[in-house]
Amino acid sequence: MPLPVAPLMVYRLRSGERIIASDHADGTVVLNADSTERVDAVVTAALTNAMPVASSLEYLESLT
């Protein structure tokens, strides 16, 4: 799976519309509607593989 080279931000508006933006050194890029569904699926897959919040906090605290 390709990794993003810049942070991705996914916003869900009250209307249900999703906005995906990527933060680059030269400014923020808002993805077009054609890419939104594909990128949203990648973000959702990454979140499902993430550790639960409590486990993440325990791990980070053990590093210090």
Backbone as XML, in Angstrom:
<?xml version="1.0"?>
<chain id="A" units="angstrom">
  <residue number="1" name="MET">
    <atom name="N" x="0.847" y="-1.170" z="0.000"/>
    <atom name="CA" x="0.000" y="0.000" z="0.000"/>
    <atom name="C" x="0.893" y="1.234" z="0.000"/>
  </residue>
  <residue number="2" name="PRO">
    <atom name="N" x="0.689" y="2.159" z="-0.917"/>
    <atom name="CA" x="1.508" y="3.370" z="-0.951"/>
    <atom name="C" x="1.227" y="4.251" z="0.261"/>
  </residue>
  <residue number="3" name="LEU">
    <atom name="N" x="2.271" y="4.867" z="0.761"/>
    <atom name="CA" x="2.135" y="5.744" z="1.915"/>
    <atom name="C" x="2.069" y="7.195" z="1.460"/>
  </residue>
  <residue number="4" name="PRO">
    <atom name="N" x="1.264" y="8.004" z="2.142"/>
    <atom name="CA" x="1.205" y="9.416" z="1.752"/>
    <atom name="C" x="2.505" y="10.127" z="2.105"/>
  </residue>
  <residue number="5" name="VAL">
    <atom name="N" x="2.872" y="11.078" z="1.285"/>
    <atom name="CA" x="4.088" y="11.849" z="1.546"/>
    <atom name="C" x="3.763" y="13.124" z="2.304"/>
  </residue>
  <residue number="6" name="ALA">
    <atom name="N" x="2.509" y="13.394" z="2.521"/>
    <atom name="CA" x="2.062" y="14.566" z="3.267"/>
    <atom name="C" x="0.861" y="14.161" z="4.111"/>
  </residue>
  <residue number="7" name="PRO">
    <atom name="N" x="0.649" y="14.856" z="5.230"/>
    <atom name="CA" x="-0.507" y="14.521" z="6.064"/>
    <atom name="C" x="-1.823" y="14.671" z="5.298"/>
  </residue>
  <residue number="8" name="LEU">
    <atom name="N" x="-2.725" y="13.759" z="5.557"/>
    <atom name="CA" x="-4.065" y="13.827" z="4.964"/>
    <atom name="C" x="-5.066" y="14.177" z="6.051"/>
  </residue>
  <residue number="9" name="MET">
    <atom name="N" x="-6.000" y="15.033" z="5.717"/>
    <atom name="CA" x="-7.056" y="15.401" z="6.657"/>
    <atom name="C" x="-8.391" y="15.101" z="5.984"/>
  </residue>
  <residue number="10" name="VAL">
    <atom name="N" x="-9.245" y="14.367" z="6.684"/>
    <atom name="CA" x="-10.554" y="14.008" z="6.146"/>
    <atom name="C" x="-11.605" y="14.707" z="7.002"/>
  </residue>
  <residue number="11" name="TYR">
    <atom name="N" x="-12.429" y="15.504" z="6.359"/>
    <atom name="CA" x="-13.499" y="16.228" z="7.038"/>
    <atom name="C" x="-14.831" y="15.739" z="6.501"/>
  </residue>
  <residue number="12" name="ARG">
    <atom name="N" x="-15.756" y="15.488" z="7.405"/>
    <atom name="CA" x="-17.112" y="15.116" z="7.010"/>
    <atom name="C" x="-18.017" y="16.272" z="7.429"/>
  </residue>
  <residue number="13" name="LEU">
    <atom name="N" x="-18.627" y="16.912" z="6.444"/>
    <atom name="CA" x="-19.485" y="18.066" z="6.703"/>
    <atom name="C" x="-20.855" y="17.622" z="7.183"/>
  </residue>
  <residue number="14" name="ARG">
    <atom name="N" x="-21.602" y="18.531" z="7.772"/>
    <atom name="CA" x="-22.942" y="18.208" z="8.252"/>
    <atom name="C" x="-23.835" y="17.703" z="7.128"/>
  </residue>
  <residue number="15" name="SER">
    <atom name="N" x="-23.572" y="18.154" z="5.923"/>
    <atom name="CA" x="-24.364" y="17.717" z="4.769"/>
    <atom name="C" x="-24.052" y="16.278" z="4.369"/>
  </residue>
  <residue number="16" name="GLY">
    <atom name="N" x="-22.982" y="15.693" z="4.954"/>
    <atom name="CA" x="-22.564" y="14.337" z="4.608"/>
    <atom name="C" x="-21.433" y="14.315" z="3.594"/>
  </residue>
  <residue number="17" name="GLU">
    <atom name="N" x="-21.163" y="15.462" z="3.001"/>
    <atom name="CA" x="-20.071" y="15.550" z="2.023"/>
    <atom name="C" x="-18.728" y="15.394" z="2.728"/>
  </residue>
  <residue number="18" name="ARG">
    <atom name="N" x="-17.794" y="14.728" z="2.051"/>
    <atom name="CA" x="-16.443" y="14.557" z="2.592"/>
    <atom name="C" x="-15.491" y="15.466" z="1.835"/>
  </residue>
  <residue number="19" name="ILE">
    <atom name="N" x="-14.599" y="16.077" z="2.593"/>
    <atom name="CA" x="-13.543" y="16.902" z="2.024"/>
    <atom name="C" x="-12.223" y="16.290" z="2.476"/>
  </residue>
  <residue number="20" name="ILE">
    <atom name="N" x="-11.318" y="16.048" z="1.532"/>
    <atom name="CA" x="-10.004" y="15.507" z="1.872"/>
    <atom name="C" x="-8.964" y="16.501" z="1.401"/>
  </residue>
  <residue number="21" name="ALA">
    <atom name="N" x="-8.101" y="16.876" z="2.328"/>
    <atom name="CA" x="-7.048" y="17.840" z="2.027"/>
    <atom name="C" x="-5.701" y="17.232" z="2.388"/>
  </residue>
  <residue number="22" name="SER">
    <atom name="N" x="-4.687" y="17.629" z="1.667"/>
    <atom name="CA" x="-3.326" y="17.173" z="1.904"/>
    <atom name="C" x="-2.455" y="18.406" z="2.141"/>
  </residue>
  <residue number="23" name="ASP">
    <atom name="N" x="-1.708" y="18.387" z="3.222"/>
    <atom name="CA" x="-0.910" y="19.539" z="3.615"/>
    <atom name="C" x="0.511" y="19.395" z="3.082"/>
  </residue>
  <residue number="24" name="HIS">
    <atom name="N" x="0.891" y="20.256" z="2.156"/>
    <atom name="CA" x="2.219" y="20.231" z="1.545"/>
    <atom name="C" x="2.998" y="21.467" z="1.958"/>
  </residue>
  <residue number="25" name="ALA">
    <atom name="N" x="4.289" y="21.475" z="1.721"/>
    <atom name="CA" x="5.138" y="22.613" z="2.083"/>
    <atom name="C" x="4.706" y="23.895" z="1.387"/>
  </residue>
  <residue number="26" name="ASP">
    <atom name="N" x="4.178" y="23.770" z="0.179"/>
    <atom name="CA" x="3.777" y="24.967" z="-0.565"/>
    <atom name="C" x="2.287" y="25.276" z="-0.437"/>
  </residue>
  <residue number="27" name="GLY">
    <atom name="N" x="1.591" y="24.634" z="0.498"/>
    <atom name="CA" x="0.189" y="24.923" z="0.753"/>
    <atom name="C" x="-0.663" y="23.674" z="0.826"/>
  </residue>
  <residue number="28" name="THR">
    <atom name="N" x="-1.901" y="23.874" z="1.157"/>
    <atom name="CA" x="-2.850" y="22.774" z="1.287"/>
    <atom name="C" x="-3.525" y="22.503" z="-0.052"/>
  </residue>
  <residue number="29" name="VAL">
    <atom name="N" x="-3.620" y="21.230" z="-0.402"/>
    <atom name="CA" x="-4.259" y="20.812" z="-1.648"/>
    <atom name="C" x="-5.539" y="20.079" z="-1.290"/>
  </residue>
  <residue number="30" name="VAL">
    <atom name="N" x="-6.667" y="20.525" z="-1.841"/>
    <atom name="CA" x="-7.950" y="19.849" z="-1.645"/>
    <atom name="C" x="-8.135" y="18.885" z="-2.809"/>
  </residue>
  <residue number="31" name="LEU">
    <atom name="N" x="-8.358" y="17.616" z="-2.479"/>
    <atom name="CA" x="-8.516" y="16.603" z="-3.524"/>
    <atom name="C" x="-9.839" y="16.785" z="-4.240"/>
  </residue>
  <residue number="32" name="ASN">
    <atom name="N" x="-9.852" y="16.424" z="-5.508"/>
    <atom name="CA" x="-11.093" y="16.541" z="-6.277"/>
    <atom name="C" x="-12.046" y="15.400" z="-5.918"/>
  </residue>
  <residue number="33" name="ALA">
    <atom name="N" x="-13.274" y="15.546" z="-6.290"/>
    <atom name="CA" x="-14.320" y="14.588" z="-5.922"/>
    <atom name="C" x="-14.035" y="13.184" z="-6.440"/>
  </residue>
  <residue number="34" name="ASP">
    <atom name="N" x="-13.347" y="13.064" z="-7.576"/>
    <atom name="CA" x="-13.041" y="11.744" z="-8.131"/>
    <atom name="C" x="-12.109" y="10.940" z="-7.231"/>
  </residue>
  <residue number="35" name="SER">
    <atom name="N" x="-11.233" y="11.599" z="-6.509"/>
    <atom name="CA" x="-10.252" y="10.932" z="-5.649"/>
    <atom name="C" x="-10.774" y="10.682" z="-4.246"/>
  </residue>
  <residue number="36" name="THR">
    <atom name="N" x="-11.820" y="11.386" z="-3.843"/>
    <atom name="CA" x="-12.280" y="11.345" z="-2.455"/>
    <atom name="C" x="-12.634" y="9.940" z="-1.993"/>
  </residue>
  <residue number="37" name="GLU">
    <atom name="N" x="-13.399" y="9.195" z="-2.770"/>
    <atom name="CA" x="-13.833" y="7.867" z="-2.346"/>
    <atom name="C" x="-12.650" y="6.917" z="-2.183"/>
  </residue>
  <residue number="38" name="ARG">
    <atom name="N" x="-11.715" y="6.956" z="-3.125"/>
    <atom name="CA" x="-10.544" y="6.072" z="-3.064"/>
    <atom name="C" x="-9.670" y="6.403" z="-1.865"/>
  </residue>
  <residue number="39" name="VAL">
    <atom name="N" x="-9.401" y="7.675" z="-1.655"/>
    <atom name="CA" x="-8.544" y="8.080" z="-0.533"/>
    <atom name="C" x="-9.249" y="7.817" z="0.794"/>
  </residue>
  <residue number="40" name="ASP">
    <atom name="N" x="-10.544" y="8.048" z="0.849"/>
    <atom name="CA" x="-11.304" y="7.772" z="2.071"/>
    <atom name="C" x="-11.199" y="6.296" z="2.436"/>
  </residue>
  <residue number="41" name="ALA">
    <atom name="N" x="-11.215" y="5.414" z="1.455"/>
    <atom name="CA" x="-11.071" y="3.975" z="1.715"/>
    <atom name="C" x="-9.690" y="3.652" z="2.287"/>
  </residue>
  <residue number="42" name="VAL">
    <atom name="N" x="-8.658" y="4.311" z="1.777"/>
    <atom name="CA" x="-7.294" y="4.088" z="2.286"/>
    <atom name="C" x="-7.184" y="4.578" z="3.726"/>
  </residue>
  <residue number="43" name="VAL">
    <atom name="N" x="-7.749" y="5.740" z="4.009"/>
    <atom name="CA" x="-7.714" y="6.291" z="5.373"/>
    <atom name="C" x="-8.477" y="5.374" z="6.325"/>
  </residue>
  <residue number="44" name="THR">
    <atom name="N" x="-9.637" y="4.890" z="5.918"/>
    <atom name="CA" x="-10.418" y="3.977" z="6.752"/>
    <atom name="C" x="-9.644" y="2.689" z="7.020"/>
  </residue>
  <residue number="45" name="ALA">
    <atom name="N" x="-8.979" y="2.153" z="6.008"/>
    <atom name="CA" x="-8.172" y="0.938" z="6.193"/>
    <atom name="C" x="-7.034" y="1.181" z="7.177"/>
  </residue>
  <residue number="46" name="ALA">
    <atom name="N" x="-6.405" y="2.333" z="7.093"/>
    <atom name="CA" x="-5.310" y="2.657" z="8.024"/>
    <atom name="C" x="-5.834" y="2.769" z="9.450"/>
  </residue>
  <residue number="47" name="LEU">
    <atom name="N" x="-6.992" y="3.389" z="9.623"/>
    <atom name="CA" x="-7.560" y="3.522" z="10.964"/>
    <atom name="C" x="-7.960" y="2.173" z="11.554"/>
  </residue>
  <residue number="48" name="THR">
    <atom name="N" x="-8.412" y="1.243" z="10.733"/>
    <atom name="CA" x="-8.785" y="-0.070" z="11.256"/>
    <atom name="C" x="-7.563" y="-0.860" z="11.712"/>
  </residue>
  <residue number="49" name="ASN">
    <atom name="N" x="-6.382" y="-0.519" z="11.191"/>
    <atom name="CA" x="-5.154" y="-1.191" z="11.604"/>
    <atom name="C" x="-4.464" y="-0.505" z="12.775"/>
  </residue>
  <residue number="50" name="ALA">
    <atom name="N" x="-4.972" y="0.647" z="13.178"/>
    <atom name="CA" x="-4.362" y="1.401" z="14.267"/>
    <atom name="C" x="-4.663" y="0.726" z="15.605"/>
  </residue>
  <residue number="51" name="MET">
    <atom name="N" x="-3.778" y="0.944" z="16.556"/>
    <atom name="CA" x="-3.983" y="0.420" z="17.897"/>
    <atom name="C" x="-5.083" y="1.215" z="18.595"/>
  </residue>
  <residue number="52" name="PRO">
    <atom name="N" x="-5.789" y="0.592" z="19.558"/>
    <atom name="CA" x="-6.766" y="1.350" z="20.351"/>
    <atom name="C" x="-6.062" y="2.491" z="21.099"/>
  </residue>
  <residue number="53" name="VAL">
    <atom name="N" x="-6.794" y="3.541" z="21.400"/>
    <atom name="CA" x="-6.209" y="4.725" z="22.033"/>
    <atom name="C" x="-5.474" y="4.368" z="23.316"/>
  </residue>
  <residue number="54" name="ALA">
    <atom name="N" x="-6.077" y="3.569" z="24.174"/>
    <atom name="CA" x="-5.446" y="3.220" z="25.453"/>
    <atom name="C" x="-4.118" y="2.502" z="25.231"/>
  </residue>
  <residue number="55" name="SER">
    <atom name="N" x="-4.074" y="1.585" z="24.275"/>
    <atom name="CA" x="-2.831" y="0.865" z="23.985"/>
    <atom name="C" x="-1.774" y="1.801" z="23.415"/>
  </residue>
  <residue number="56" name="SER">
    <atom name="N" x="-2.195" y="2.715" z="22.558"/>
    <atom name="CA" x="-1.255" y="3.672" z="21.982"/>
    <atom name="C" x="-0.639" y="4.545" z="23.068"/>
  </residue>
  <residue number="57" name="LEU">
    <atom name="N" x="-1.472" y="5.025" z="23.994"/>
    <atom name="CA" x="-0.973" y="5.869" z="25.076"/>
    <atom name="C" x="-0.002" y="5.106" z="25.964"/>
  </residue>
  <residue number="58" name="GLU">
    <atom name="N" x="-0.343" y="3.865" z="26.300"/>
    <atom name="CA" x="0.559" y="3.047" z="27.125"/>
    <atom name="C" x="1.906" y="2.867" z="26.436"/>
  </residue>
  <residue number="59" name="TYR">
    <atom name="N" x="1.879" y="2.585" z="25.160"/>
    <atom name="CA" x="3.122" y="2.382" z="24.415"/>
    <atom name="C" x="3.948" y="3.664" z="24.386"/>
  </residue>
  <residue number="60" name="LEU">
    <atom name="N" x="3.322" y="4.768" z="24.083"/>
    <atom name="CA" x="4.056" y="6.039" z="24.031"/>
    <atom name="C" x="4.634" y="6.407" z="25.385"/>
  </residue>
  <residue number="61" name="GLU">
    <atom name="N" x="3.885" y="6.178" z="26.461"/>
    <atom name="CA" x="4.395" y="6.472" z="27.797"/>
    <atom name="C" x="5.566" y="5.564" z="28.171"/>
  </residue>
  <residue number="62" name="SER">
    <atom name="N" x="5.583" y="4.352" z="27.644"/>
    <atom name="CA" x="6.696" y="3.441" z="27.959"/>
    <atom name="C" x="7.991" y="3.840" z="27.266"/>
  </residue>
  <residue number="63" name="LEU">
    <atom name="N" x="7.909" y="4.706" z="26.265"/>
    <atom name="CA" x="9.105" y="5.139" z="25.555"/>
    <atom name="C" x="9.915" y="6.155" z="26.333"/>
  </residue>
  <residue number="64" name="THR">
    <atom name="N" x="9.312" y="6.796" z="27.338"/>
    <atom name="CA" x="10.034" y="7.834" z="28.081"/>
    <atom name="C" x="10.665" y="7.294" z="29.335"/>
  </residue>
</chain>
